[in-house]
Amino acid sequence: MQKHWFIKQTPSPDKIQAAVDDLKVSPIMAALLTQRELTTLPQIRSFFTPELSDLHDPFLMLHMLEAVERLQLAVETDQRIMIFGDYDVDGTTSVALVYSVLKEYTSVEFYIPDRYEEGYGLSYKGIDTALEKGCGLLIALDCGIKEVEKVKYAKEKGLEIIICDHHTPGIVIPDCIVLDPKQKDCEYPFKELCGCGVGFKLLQAWFSKTGKPVSDLFEYLDLVAIAIGADIVSVTGENRILCKHGIQRLNENPRAGILALVEQAQRSFPLDLSNVVFTIAPRINAAGRLKSGSRAVELLLAKSKSEARHIAMEIDEYNSERRILDAQTTLEALEIIAQDELFINRKSTVVFQSGWHKGVVGIVASRLIEHHYRPTIVLTENKGEATGSARSVSGFNVYEAITACEHLLTQYGGHQHAAGLSLPLENVAVFREHFDAYVQEHIQALDEMEELVIDLEITASDLFLAGESVLQVPRIYRMLEQMEPFGPGNNKPVFCIRNAYASKQRVLKEAHLKFDLVDPVSGIELAAIGFNMADKADLIASGCAFDCAFTLETNTWQNRTTLQIQVRDIRETI
């Protein structure tokens, strides 16, 4: 699929030289930092070594004081508390976090709803279970912001609720204590916390108010970092602080469940945020997708290695099953699209098949965007309704598009990039038309093509300082590592080399492109790999010059680590 290259403006030579002189970094690093408006030593220090002391005052969040006072009342009166969370990574890590802390002070239970029986969010069954267990307070994590009727039901039954959510609120806010930085009139300075992050802020506020050392909470930041990575929230501001320290905690003192997952995945430490997203998160998610999210919580709470290994093996089997279902469903969805004569004129994708597994529709929506770059919704049947997940393309707010069709829905929720929804089966066809009409009217031309943001145009020699061997990993790579964690808002720098040539090219496993990129200016050859880019093999084998966009990585073989570029895109030089 063709990508639109957006190349950032290179800072002026004077600005780059000033950064080189002031910050004592290489020209490339100086350019990258200047682009990010990191030009003073305090800014650099704050970016590279963010301090936990810089976390925002949690009492700036609307209703935080009320939440803390209600939580403290429950603790003082030994009132049993139900910790309720969504079945995805953000939800299960939130539950593991809040449950782990509160169980040291009071009586707690935890509950993860069944994806198939109860669906997304706060459930009547979960509320009834809390009442059966004698709970007087329920803390809902990563869900609840739109559950007006269920909160009303709980209140009528005598169960009070604190909602810790980060999704976009509806017009009506549930009649309970609600913590959500996206609420109207909430002056909390950072709006992009994940659900686990909001749960952490509640605990931070409670510890602060009751005189407990807030530093005792920092051992749980690995859970917050996993949630930040999995939920694809911005890795800037407060999230960067939480994530940086959480990843450090995860590597230095990994909990038994994470150790077992990494062992099961045949990976090794240290892990970065990308490893979390592609290795840990899918396995934690698999429990809620195919069986029960409670198993993911039990894994994260496990104390013994043997218990953790047992659950991790079980979850890894779920993940293997998920991969098979994912692949099968994606192929079936692509066939439906291929047979749809009207699809060519649409600007969105909405596919429905009654027999698809509900647990993989969100993944399949993302897969379909890789083939057809359009806002995408994948629906299946569950309990007599069509239910599914939406994923968006960069720049288009899929939540607003779904909201425009809310008269056809029974339930929906989410944010700009992803959402969930349910609707009567008889509404699927008309929903497809209404949704596409909204997309047709509101999507911008550039949003219809995947954008690849390129930080700098360089030559291969720019990567190496004077005296550095091209056979060794250059210092610039070590500097880029310090810019971790990478994610939305702080993406890994992408470089491009123009008019390059390829040598020693070959295709691995009929999918991946392996070659040496030859820089036309310096003649330096860089080992390159392009995953799932076998379709570019003919271009680079033709001998024609091409432009190559890539990130810097390393490759270790037979105990030797060398620089390797990971190709993001290749296009023929114009």
VOTIDREN-381395 format. One line per field, with one value per residue (C-alpha): residue number from 1; z, y negated, x. Coordinates in nm, 2 decimals, padded with zeros to 4 digits. Last residue first. Example, Ala and Ser with C-alpha at 12.3 -4.5 7.8 and 13.67 -1.06 7.14 Angstrom:
% residues 2
seq <- [2  1];
w <- [00.71  00.78];
v <- [00.11  00.45];
u <- [01.37  01.23];
% end
This chain:
% residues 574
seq <- [574  573  572  571  570  569  568  567  566  565  564  563  562  561  560  559  558  557  556  555  554  553  552  551  550  549  548  547  546  545  544  543  542  541  540  539  538  537  536  535  534  533  532  531  530  529  528  527  526  525  524  523  522  521  520  519  518  517  516  515  514  513  512  511  510  509  508  507  506  505  504  503  502  501  500  499  498  497  496  495  494  493  492  491  490  489  488  487  486  485  484  483  482  481  480  479  478  477  476  475  474  473  472  471  470  469  468  467  466  465  464  463  462  461  460  459  458  457  456  455  454  453  452  451  450  449  448  447  446  445  444  443  442  441  440  439  438  437  436  435  434  433  432  431  430  429  428  427  426  425  424  423  422  421  420  419  418  417  416  415  414  413  412  411  410  409  408  407  406  405  404  403  402  401  400  399  398  397  396  395  394  393  392  391  390  389  388  387  386  385  384  383  382  381  380  379  378  377  376  375  374  373  372  371  370  369  368  367  366  365  364  363  362  361  360  359  358  357  356  355  354  353  352  351  350  349  348  347  346  345  344  343  342  341  340  339  338  337  336  335  334  333  332  331  330  329  328  327  326  325  324  323  322  321  320  319  318  317  316  315  314  313  312  311  310  309  308  307  306  305  304  303  302  301  300  299  298  297  296  295  294  293  292  291  290  289  288  287  286  285  284  283  282  281  280  279  278  277  276  275  274  273  272  271  270  269  268  267  266  265  264  263  262  261  260  259  258  257  256  255  254  253  252  251  250  249  248  247  246  245  244  243  242  241  240  239  238  237  236  235  234  233  232  231  230  229  228  227  226  225  224  223  222  221  220  219  218  217  216  215  214  213  212  211  210  209  208  207  206  205  204  203  202  201  200  199  198  197  196  195  194  193  192  191  190  189  188  187  186  185  184  183  182  181  180  179  178  177  176  175  174  173  172  171  170  169  168  167  166  165  164  163  162  161  160  159  158  157  156  155  154  153  152  151  150  149  148  147  146  145  144  143  142  141  140  139  138  137  136  135  134  133  132  131  130  129  128  127  126  125  124  123  122  121  120  119  118  117  116  115  114  113  112  111  110  109  108  107  106  105  104  103  102  101  100  99  98  97  96  95  94  93  92  91  90  89  88  87  86  85  84  83  82  81  80  79  78  77  76  75  74  73  72  71  70  69  68  67  66  65  64  63  62  61  60  59  58  57  56  55  54  53  52  51  50  49  48  47  46  45  44  43  42  41  40  39  38  37  36  35  34  33  32  31  30  29  28  27  26  25  24  23  22  21  20  19  18  17  16  15  14  13  12  11  10  9  8  7  6  5  4  3  2  1];
w <- [-00.89  -00.68  -00.66  -00.32  -00.01  00.32  00.69  00.65  00.97  00.96  01.11  01.32  01.46  01.77  01.77  02.01  01.72  01.56  01.73  01.51  01.60  01.51  01.34  01.18  00.81  00.50  00.17  -00.16  -00.47  -00.75  -01.02  -01.02  -01.09  -00.77  -00.55  -00.73  -00.78  -00.41  -00.30  -00.27  -00.03  00.22  00.51  00.74  00.56  00.68  00.60  00.65  00.58  00.31  00.30  -00.05  00.09  -00.14  -00.31  00.02  -00.05  00.14  00.20  00.16  00.34  00.24  00.45  00.32  00.13  00.44  00.37  00.04  -00.09  -00.17  -00.17  -00.30  -00.30  -00.43  -00.27  -00.44  -00.12  00.24  00.49  00.86  01.11  01.48  01.72  01.79  02.09  02.07  02.01  02.12  02.21  02.56  02.50  02.40  02.57  02.31  02.05  02.22  02.20  01.83  01.78  01.93  01.63  01.65  01.50  01.14  01.02  01.24  01.44  01.40  01.32  01.41  01.23  01.14  00.90  00.69  00.58  00.42  00.58  00.53  00.88  01.08  00.84  00.92  00.72  00.65  00.55  00.27  00.31  00.58  00.32  00.14  00.45  00.60  00.70  00.43  00.30  00.66  00.76  00.45  00.53  00.88  00.75  00.48  00.71  00.98  00.72  00.65  01.02  01.16  01.13  01.35  01.64  01.74  01.95  01.95  02.05  01.98  01.86  01.74  01.85  02.17  02.30  02.36  02.21  02.30  02.15  01.82  01.52  01.68  01.77  01.40  01.45  01.76  01.54  01.33  01.64  01.78  01.45  01.47  01.15  01.16  01.14  01.04  01.26  01.43  01.52  01.72  01.72  01.81  01.60  01.84  01.90  02.20  02.00  01.62  01.46  01.34  01.21  01.17  00.97  00.90  00.57  00.46  00.28  00.33  00.66  00.76  00.73  00.99  01.24  01.20  01.24  01.58  01.70  01.57  01.75  02.07  01.91  01.72  01.38  01.31  01.23  00.97  00.93  00.75  00.76  00.57  00.50  00.21  -00.02  -00.40  -00.44  -00.18  -00.39  -00.58  -00.26  -00.35  -00.26  00.07  00.17  00.07  00.28  00.58  00.53  00.51  00.83  01.01  00.94  01.04  01.36  01.45  01.41  01.61  01.89  01.92  01.97  02.22  02.41  02.43  02.56  02.83  02.96  02.95  03.14  03.40  03.48  03.47  03.72  03.96  03.95  03.98  04.29  04.37  04.11  04.10  03.73  03.64  03.84  03.66  03.33  03.44  03.53  03.17  03.10  02.79  02.43  02.42  02.79  02.81  02.48  02.60  02.84  02.56  02.31  02.57  02.66  02.32  02.07  02.29  02.58  02.33  02.18  02.52  02.58  02.73  02.88  02.91  02.70  02.47  02.43  02.44  02.73  02.91  02.86  02.99  03.29  03.39  03.35  03.59  03.84  03.87  03.70  03.92  03.71  03.37  03.48  03.72  03.44  03.21  03.48  03.54  03.18  03.15  03.45  03.35  02.98  03.07  03.27  02.97  02.65  02.56  02.41  02.45  02.26  02.51  02.52  02.58  02.85  03.01  03.03  03.18  03.45  03.54  03.57  03.79  04.07  04.27  04.26  04.50  04.81  04.69  04.79  05.15  05.35  05.52  05.46  05.20  05.01  05.00  04.88  04.61  04.48  04.49  04.29  04.05  03.99  03.90  03.65  03.50  03.48  03.27  03.04  03.10  02.80  02.95  03.14  03.32  03.53  03.51  03.48  03.38  03.11  03.18  02.98  03.30  03.42  03.78  03.85  04.19  04.12  03.91  03.57  03.34  03.07  02.74  02.70  02.83  02.61  02.76  03.05  03.33  03.71  03.83  04.20  04.28  04.57  04.61  04.79  04.54  04.40  04.36  04.16  03.93  03.88  03.80  03.55  03.39  03.35  03.23  03.00  03.20  03.34  03.20  03.25  03.62  03.82  04.20  04.37  04.73  04.98  04.90  05.07  04.83  04.69  04.63  04.43  04.23  04.15  04.03  03.81  03.67  03.59  03.40  03.39  03.06  02.76  02.71  02.98  02.84  02.57  02.71  03.06  03.31  03.53  03.90  04.20  04.57  04.85  05.23  05.37  05.40  05.23  04.99  04.87  04.70  04.51  04.42  04.27  04.05  03.95  03.86  03.65  03.48  03.39  03.25  03.05  02.91  02.81  03.02  03.17  03.54  03.87  04.21  04.46  04.81  05.14  05.41  05.69  05.84  05.82  05.47  05.32  05.47  05.32  04.97  05.00  05.12  04.84  04.58  04.71  04.70  04.34  04.22  03.92  03.89  04.04  04.35  04.17  04.20  03.88  03.86  03.86  04.17  03.96  03.77  03.39  03.30  02.92  02.88  03.20  03.16  02.80  02.90  03.19  02.95  02.69  02.33  02.34  02.09  01.95  01.61  01.81  01.98  01.64  01.48  01.78  01.77  01.40  01.46  01.74  02.10  02.34  02.45  02.41  02.11  01.92  02.00  01.87  01.56  01.49  01.54  01.30  01.04  01.03  01.17  00.91  00.83  00.88  00.59  00.54  00.31  00.20  00.19  -00.10  00.00];
v <- [-01.03  -00.77  -00.45  -00.39  -00.20  -00.20  -00.14  00.05  00.17  00.07  00.30  00.21  00.49  00.72  01.02  01.31  01.55  01.31  01.00  00.74  00.38  00.12  -00.22  -00.32  -00.33  -00.52  -00.42  -00.62  -00.41  -00.40  -00.14  00.18  00.39  00.60  00.31  00.28  00.65  00.72  00.45  00.70  00.90  00.62  00.82  00.72  00.50  00.58  00.38  00.42  00.08  00.04  -00.28  -00.41  -00.76  -00.95  -00.67  -00.48  -00.11  00.07  00.43  00.67  00.87  00.85  01.05  01.25  01.57  01.70  01.47  01.28  01.20  00.89  00.91  00.55  00.26  -00.10  -00.43  -00.75  -00.91  -00.80  -00.84  -00.86  -00.77  -00.87  -00.64  -00.81  -01.04  -01.16  -00.81  -00.56  -00.54  -00.49  -00.56  -00.86  -00.70  -00.44  -00.71  -00.80  -00.45  -00.44  -00.77  -00.61  -00.38  00.00  00.13  00.24  -00.12  -00.20  -00.52  -00.75  -01.06  -01.01  -00.76  -00.80  -01.10  -00.86  -00.68  -01.00  -01.18  -01.30  -01.36  -01.31  -01.11  -01.08  -00.80  -00.88  -00.61  -00.74  -00.83  -01.08  -01.29  -01.35  -01.45  -01.25  -01.43  -01.39  -01.05  -00.93  -01.04  -00.88  -00.56  -00.54  -00.60  -00.33  -00.07  -00.15  -00.09  00.26  00.35  00.22  00.55  00.72  00.47  00.27  00.30  00.09  00.08  -00.20  -00.28  -00.57  -00.87  -00.72  -00.44  -00.37  -00.22  -00.07  00.00  -00.16  -00.30  -00.64  -00.65  -00.70  -01.04  -00.89  -00.63  -00.90  -01.09  -00.77  -00.71  -01.04  -01.06  -01.19  -00.86  -00.57  -00.43  -00.10  00.01  00.31  00.55  00.64  00.73  00.85  01.18  01.28  01.22  01.18  01.04  00.70  00.56  00.18  00.00  -00.36  -00.32  -00.21  00.11  00.39  00.27  00.13  00.49  00.61  00.34  00.45  00.81  00.73  00.57  00.86  01.12  01.19  01.18  01.50  01.47  01.67  01.39  01.23  00.85  00.61  00.23  00.07  -00.31  -00.54  -00.36  -00.37  -00.05  00.13  00.12  00.43  00.63  00.96  00.85  00.71  01.04  01.22  00.98  01.05  01.43  01.39  01.17  01.42  01.71  01.51  01.38  01.72  01.88  01.61  01.63  02.00  01.93  01.66  01.89  02.14  01.87  01.80  02.16  02.16  01.83  01.97  02.27  02.06  01.80  02.07  02.23  01.90  01.82  01.48  01.46  01.13  01.05  01.41  01.40  01.08  01.24  01.54  01.30  01.19  01.51  01.73  01.63  01.25  01.20  01.44  01.33  00.97  01.08  01.26  00.98  00.73  00.91  00.97  00.70  00.40  00.48  00.55  00.21  00.05  00.19  00.52  00.60  00.90  01.20  01.35  01.71  01.61  01.85  01.71  01.36  01.47  01.64  01.34  01.12  01.34  01.36  00.98  00.83  00.65  00.45  00.49  00.42  00.14  -00.03  00.01  -00.15  -00.44  -00.54  -00.47  -00.68  -00.97  -00.94  -00.91  -01.23  -01.43  -01.23  -00.86  -00.93  -00.63  -00.31  -00.10  00.17  -00.06  -00.27  00.05  00.22  -00.10  -00.12  00.25  00.19  -00.11  00.12  00.09  -00.29  -00.27  -00.26  -00.59  -00.75  -00.70  -00.68  -01.00  -00.94  -01.22  -01.14  -00.76  -00.83  -01.08  -00.84  -00.55  -00.76  -00.86  -00.50  -00.41  -00.70  -00.56  -00.21  -00.36  -00.53  -00.89  -01.13  -01.44  -01.58  -01.92  -01.80  -02.09  -01.87  -02.11  -01.86  -01.52  -01.40  -01.37  -01.09  -01.03  -00.99  -00.97  -00.86  -00.95  -00.85  -01.15  -01.24  -01.39  -01.10  -01.09  -01.01  -00.72  -00.77  -00.59  -00.55  -00.53  -00.52  -00.33  -00.29  00.02  -00.02  00.17  -00.15  -00.28  00.03  -00.01  -00.38  -00.29  -00.04  -00.30  -00.57  -00.34  -00.59  -00.66  -00.30  -00.15  -00.15  -00.08  -00.05  -00.08  00.08  00.00  00.17  00.52  00.81  01.08  01.11  00.73  00.74  01.04  00.84  00.55  00.78  00.95  00.61  00.52  00.23  00.23  00.45  00.76  00.96  01.31  01.29  01.07  01.22  00.94  00.91  00.90  00.84  00.88  00.66  00.66  00.37  00.23  00.47  00.58  00.22  00.21  00.54  00.49  00.14  00.26  00.60  00.44  00.17  00.43  00.62  00.31  00.17  00.52  00.60  00.75  00.43  00.38  00.42  00.39  00.48  00.33  00.48  00.22  00.24  -00.08  -00.27  -00.12  -00.20  -00.56  -00.60  -00.51  -00.76  -01.03  -00.96  -00.96  -01.29  -01.45  -01.33  -01.47  -01.66  -01.59  -01.86  -01.64  -01.41  -01.67  -01.61  -01.39  -01.58  -01.40  -01.09  -01.24  -01.24  -01.15  -01.20  -01.45  -01.65  -01.66  -01.78  -02.05  -02.16  -02.16  -02.37  -02.30  -02.03  -02.18  -01.83  -01.94  -02.07  -01.74  -01.56  -01.81  -01.80  -01.42  -01.43  -01.69  -01.48  -01.59  -01.83  -02.00  -02.36  -02.33  -02.07  -02.25  -02.58  -02.39  -02.26  -02.60  -02.76  -02.49  -02.55  -02.28  -02.02  -02.05  -01.72  -01.49  -01.37  -01.06  -00.95  -00.57  -00.34  00.00];
u <- [01.15  01.34  01.14  00.98  01.08  00.91  00.97  01.29  01.46  01.83  02.08  02.38  02.59  02.59  02.82  02.74  02.68  02.43  02.29  02.11  02.07  01.80  01.80  01.47  01.40  01.29  01.45  01.45  01.53  01.78  01.70  01.91  01.60  01.65  01.54  01.21  01.16  01.19  00.94  00.66  00.87  00.80  00.65  00.94  01.20  01.56  01.87  02.24  02.40  02.66  02.87  02.94  02.96  02.72  02.53  02.45  02.43  02.16  02.24  01.95  01.68  01.32  01.07  00.77  00.85  01.03  01.32  01.35  01.70  01.91  02.29  02.31  02.07  02.10  02.02  01.90  01.78  01.84  01.56  01.55  01.27  01.31  01.12  00.79  00.74  00.39  00.25  00.52  00.89  01.01  01.28  01.49  01.80  01.80  01.85  02.18  02.30  02.22  02.40  02.71  02.75  02.72  03.04  03.14  03.10  03.40  03.38  03.69  03.49  03.13  02.91  02.54  02.60  02.81  02.49  02.35  02.07  01.71  01.56  01.24  01.03  00.66  00.49  00.13  -00.11  -00.33  -00.70  -00.62  -00.44  -00.77  -00.96  -01.24  -01.56  -01.82  -01.73  -01.68  -02.03  -02.18  -01.98  -02.13  -02.48  -02.45  -02.30  -02.56  -02.83  -02.70  -02.63  -02.96  -03.15  -02.89  -02.97  -02.66  -02.34  -02.03  -01.66  -01.42  -01.07  -00.86  -01.06  -01.20  -01.42  -01.79  -02.10  -02.43  -02.77  -02.69  -02.89  -02.96  -02.59  -02.49  -02.32  -02.16  -01.99  -01.83  -01.73  -01.56  -01.39  -01.20  -00.98  -00.63  -00.44  -00.67  -00.93  -01.03  -01.38  -01.49  -01.78  -02.13  -02.43  -02.71  -02.89  -02.67  -02.35  -02.32  -02.01  -01.90  -01.57  -01.55  -01.29  -01.18  -00.99  -00.65  -00.75  -00.49  -00.32  -00.66  -00.80  -00.54  -00.65  -01.01  -00.90  -00.74  -01.07  -01.27  -01.06  -01.25  -01.59  -01.52  -01.68  -01.99  -02.24  -02.03  -02.03  -01.80  -01.78  -01.50  -01.49  -01.43  -01.67  -01.67  -01.46  -01.67  -01.99  -01.90  -01.86  -01.70  -01.34  -01.47  -01.63  -01.30  -01.10  -01.32  -01.27  -00.90  -00.90  -01.11  -00.88  -00.57  -00.72  -00.86  -00.52  -00.35  -00.60  -00.54  -00.17  -00.26  -00.49  -00.21  00.02  -00.24  -00.23  00.15  00.15  -00.09  00.13  00.45  00.30  00.20  00.54  00.73  00.54  00.38  00.11  -00.08  -00.01  -00.10  -00.42  -00.52  -00.46  -00.67  -00.95  -00.96  -01.14  -01.14  -01.08  -01.04  -00.99  -00.70  -00.56  -00.52  -00.24  -00.07  -00.11  00.03  00.35  00.51  00.41  00.33  00.56  00.85  00.78  00.79  01.15  01.25  01.58  01.54  01.49  01.23  01.13  00.76  00.70  01.00  00.87  00.53  00.69  00.90  00.59  00.39  00.67  00.71  01.01  01.26  01.51  01.34  00.98  01.10  01.28  00.98  00.76  01.00  00.99  00.62  00.51  00.73  00.63  00.26  00.29  00.39  00.43  00.39  00.04  -00.20  -00.16  -00.36  -00.10  00.19  00.02  -00.12  00.22  00.37  00.10  00.17  00.54  00.46  00.36  00.68  00.62  00.33  00.55  00.70  00.36  00.46  00.13  00.01  -00.37  -00.41  -00.10  -00.17  -00.53  -00.41  -00.15  -00.41  -00.65  -00.38  -00.28  -00.64  -00.63  -00.31  -00.46  -00.74  -00.49  -00.39  -00.42  -00.57  -00.28  -00.34  -00.64  -00.88  -01.19  -01.48  -01.60  -01.47  -01.17  -00.96  -01.19  -01.27  -01.64  -01.81  -02.16  -02.47  -02.33  -02.24  -02.49  -02.36  -02.13  -01.78  -01.47  -01.27  -01.02  -01.20  -01.19  -01.55  -01.62  -01.94  -02.18  -02.39  -02.72  -02.94  -03.09  -02.73  -02.63  -02.93  -02.85  -02.49  -02.61  -02.84  -02.57  -02.29  -02.12  -01.81  -01.80  -01.48  -01.10  -01.15  -01.47  -01.43  -01.73  -01.82  -02.06  -01.94  -02.13  -02.02  -02.37  -02.37  -02.05  -02.18  -02.50  -02.29  -02.08  -02.39  -02.54  -02.22  -01.98  -01.80  -01.78  -01.99  -02.16  -02.19  -01.94  -01.66  -01.71  -01.67  -01.35  -01.41  -01.19  -01.26  -01.13  -01.12  -00.90  -00.55  -00.30  -00.57  -00.59  -00.25  -00.26  -00.63  -00.56  -00.27  -00.40  -00.74  -00.57  -00.35  -00.66  -00.84  -00.56  -00.48  -00.83  -01.11  -01.24  -01.21  -01.40  -01.24  -01.51  -01.46  -01.57  -01.64  -01.39  -01.54  -01.20  -01.13  -01.46  -01.45  -01.10  -01.23  -01.52  -01.28  -01.04  -01.32  -01.46  -01.11  -01.06  -01.39  -01.23  -00.86  -00.63  -00.62  -00.38  -00.10  00.09  00.39  00.72  00.85  00.85  01.14  01.19  01.55  01.59  01.31  01.34  01.72  01.69  01.44  01.67  01.97  01.80  01.71  01.44  01.20  01.13  01.28  01.58  01.63  01.63  01.87  02.11  02.11  02.20  02.47  02.62  02.58  02.76  02.44  02.55  02.79  02.59  02.27  02.41  02.54  02.19  02.03  02.28  02.24  01.87  01.64  01.53  01.16  00.98  00.93  00.58  00.58  00.24  00.23  00.14  00.00];
% end
